[in-house]
Amino acid sequence: MSKTEKLFDKVKNNPQDIRFDEICKLAEIFGFRYKGGKGSHKVYSKKGITEILNFQNVRGKAKPYQVKQFLKIIEEHNLTIKEGQ
């Protein structure tokens, strides 16, 4: 199992305790592109998907509801980890 797969399993199994940098890294691995943000927020989007990802950094952690939204989008669109990750 690759580091990326281990990280994704960690996110799926415990969305309450995910570091902000981990969720941002996973978004990029799944093909989302960083679009900007202000302050503690980072916004990601992906061509062909209408939903956007908006992550907020709270003392180094991602908000659990935002992690769950990410997982829901991944599942609904049957997204997979990009080749070579």
C-alpha positions as CSV (number, residue, x, y, z in Angstrom):
1,M,0.0,0.0,0.0
2,S,1.4,3.4,-1.0
3,K,1.8,6.4,1.3
4,T,-1.1,8.0,-0.6
5,E,-3.4,5.1,-0.1
6,K,-2.5,5.0,3.6
7,L,-3.3,8.7,3.9
8,F,-6.6,8.2,2.1
9,D,-7.5,5.3,4.4
10,K,-6.7,7.5,7.4
11,V,-9.0,10.2,6.1
12,K,-11.9,7.8,5.4
13,N,-11.5,6.1,8.8
14,N,-11.2,9.3,10.9
15,P,-12.3,12.5,9.3
16,Q,-12.3,14.2,12.7
17,D,-8.5,14.3,13.0
18,I,-7.0,15.3,9.7
19,R,-4.3,17.9,9.3
20,F,-5.0,20.8,6.9
21,D,-1.9,20.0,4.8
22,E,-3.0,16.3,4.4
23,I,-6.4,17.2,3.0
24,C,-5.0,19.8,0.6
25,K,-2.4,17.2,-0.6
26,L,-5.2,14.6,-1.1
27,A,-7.3,17.1,-3.1
28,E,-4.4,17.7,-5.5
29,I,-3.7,13.9,-5.8
30,F,-7.4,13.4,-6.8
31,G,-6.9,16.0,-9.6
32,F,-8.3,19.1,-7.9
33,R,-6.4,22.4,-8.7
34,Y,-5.7,25.1,-6.1
35,K,-7.8,28.2,-7.1
36,G,-6.8,30.5,-4.3
37,G,-8.3,31.6,-1.0
38,K,-8.0,34.2,1.7
39,G,-6.6,33.9,5.1
40,S,-6.9,30.4,6.4
41,H,-9.0,29.2,3.5
42,K,-7.9,27.2,0.4
43,V,-10.3,26.6,-2.5
44,Y,-9.9,23.8,-5.0
45,S,-11.9,22.9,-8.2
46,K,-11.8,20.2,-10.8
47,K,-12.8,20.3,-14.4
48,G,-16.1,18.5,-14.9
49,I,-17.2,18.7,-11.3
50,T,-19.5,21.5,-10.3
51,E,-18.8,21.4,-6.5
52,I,-15.8,23.2,-5.2
53,L,-13.7,22.2,-2.2
54,N,-13.1,24.9,0.5
55,F,-10.8,23.9,3.3
56,Q,-10.2,26.0,6.4
57,N,-7.1,25.8,8.5
58,V,-8.0,25.8,12.2
59,R,-4.8,25.4,14.3
60,G,-3.3,23.0,11.7
61,K,-6.4,20.8,11.3
62,A,-9.1,20.6,8.6
63,K,-12.7,21.1,9.7
64,P,-14.4,17.6,9.9
65,Y,-17.4,18.7,7.9
66,Q,-15.2,19.8,5.0
67,V,-13.3,16.5,5.1
68,K,-16.7,14.7,4.9
69,Q,-17.7,16.9,1.9
70,F,-14.5,16.0,0.2
71,L,-15.1,12.3,0.7
72,K,-18.7,12.6,-0.5
73,I,-17.5,14.3,-3.8
74,I,-14.9,11.6,-4.3
75,E,-17.5,8.9,-3.9
76,E,-20.2,10.5,-5.9
77,H,-17.9,11.1,-8.9
78,N,-16.0,7.8,-8.5
79,L,-12.7,9.6,-8.5
80,T,-9.5,7.7,-8.1
81,I,-5.9,8.5,-7.1
82,K,-4.1,9.9,-10.1
83,E,-1.5,7.6,-11.8
84,G,2.0,7.8,-10.3
85,Q,0.9,9.1,-6.9
